[in-house]
Amino acid sequence: MQGKMDEKERLSVVIGHWIEHNESHMAEYQKWAEKAGQLGLEPMKAHIQKAIENLNQCNLSLKEALKSL
């Protein structure tokens, strides 16, 4: 039984790390989306922003996974 608890704790830590990691990437992507916009690269900016939205959805799913532990 102890092994299962350890694995659950580890899963919680790992998923928390993934969420933080994704948030860090989203911040960096936003900077580059803004730079693309400043360069007049609107299609590129839109694609980067879509990637940010997708990563945000990923984080929402990961947060739901944490709630289910």
JOPEPE-V606441 format. One record per residue. N is the residue number from 1. PSI is psi in whole degrees, -180 to 180 (999 if undefined). NEAR is the number of other ideal C-beta (glycine too) atoms within 8 Angstrom. D_LAST is the distance of its C-alpha to the last C-alpha in Angstrom with 1 decimal. Layout:
# JOPEPE-V606441
n=N psi=PSI near=NEAR d_last=D_LAST
n=N psi=PSI near=NEAR d_last=D_LAST
This chain:
# JOPEPE-V606441
n=1 psi=-39 near=4 d_last=15.3
n=2 psi=-38 near=5 d_last=15.4
n=3 psi=-39 near=6 d_last=15.0
n=4 psi=-39 near=7 d_last=11.7
n=5 psi=-42 near=8 d_last=10.4
n=6 psi=-42 near=8 d_last=12.3
n=7 psi=-38 near=8 d_last=10.9
n=8 psi=-43 near=9 d_last=7.2
n=9 psi=-42 near=8 d_last=9.0
n=10 psi=-43 near=8 d_last=11.1
n=11 psi=-43 near=9 d_last=8.8
n=12 psi=-44 near=10 d_last=7.7
n=13 psi=-45 near=8 d_last=11.5
n=14 psi=-46 near=8 d_last=12.6
n=15 psi=-40 near=11 d_last=10.9
n=16 psi=-41 near=9 d_last=12.2
n=17 psi=-44 near=8 d_last=15.5
n=18 psi=-43 near=9 d_last=15.8
n=19 psi=-49 near=11 d_last=15.5
n=20 psi=-42 near=8 d_last=18.2
n=21 psi=-45 near=8 d_last=20.2
n=22 psi=-41 near=12 d_last=20.3
n=23 psi=-38 near=9 d_last=21.4
n=24 psi=-44 near=8 d_last=24.1
n=25 psi=-42 near=9 d_last=25.3
n=26 psi=-40 near=11 d_last=25.5
n=27 psi=-43 near=8 d_last=27.7
n=28 psi=-42 near=8 d_last=29.9
n=29 psi=-39 near=12 d_last=30.1
n=30 psi=-41 near=10 d_last=31.2
n=31 psi=-44 near=8 d_last=34.0
n=32 psi=-31 near=9 d_last=35.2
n=33 psi=-42 near=12 d_last=35.1
n=34 psi=-41 near=9 d_last=37.3
n=35 psi=-42 near=8 d_last=39.6
n=36 psi=-42 near=12 d_last=40.0
n=37 psi=-42 near=10 d_last=40.9
n=38 psi=-28 near=6 d_last=43.4
n=39 psi=2 near=6 d_last=44.9
n=40 psi=17 near=5 d_last=45.3
n=41 psi=65 near=8 d_last=42.8
n=42 psi=-43 near=8 d_last=41.2
n=43 psi=-40 near=6 d_last=39.9
n=44 psi=-45 near=8 d_last=38.2
n=45 psi=-44 near=12 d_last=36.7
n=46 psi=-40 near=8 d_last=35.4
n=47 psi=-40 near=8 d_last=33.7
n=48 psi=-41 near=13 d_last=32.1
n=49 psi=-35 near=9 d_last=30.9
n=50 psi=-40 near=8 d_last=29.5
n=51 psi=-39 near=9 d_last=27.6
n=52 psi=-44 near=12 d_last=26.2
n=53 psi=-43 near=8 d_last=25.1
n=54 psi=-41 near=8 d_last=23.4
n=55 psi=-36 near=12 d_last=21.5
n=56 psi=-42 near=9 d_last=20.5
n=57 psi=-39 near=8 d_last=19.2
n=58 psi=-46 near=9 d_last=17.3
n=59 psi=-37 near=11 d_last=15.7
n=60 psi=-41 near=8 d_last=14.9
n=61 psi=-41 near=8 d_last=13.1
n=62 psi=-39 near=12 d_last=11.2
n=63 psi=-38 near=9 d_last=10.3
n=64 psi=-37 near=8 d_last=9.1
n=65 psi=-41 near=9 d_last=6.9
n=66 psi=-39 near=10 d_last=5.5
n=67 psi=-28 near=6 d_last=5.5
n=68 psi=-6 near=5 d_last=3.8
n=69 psi=999 near=7 d_last=0.0
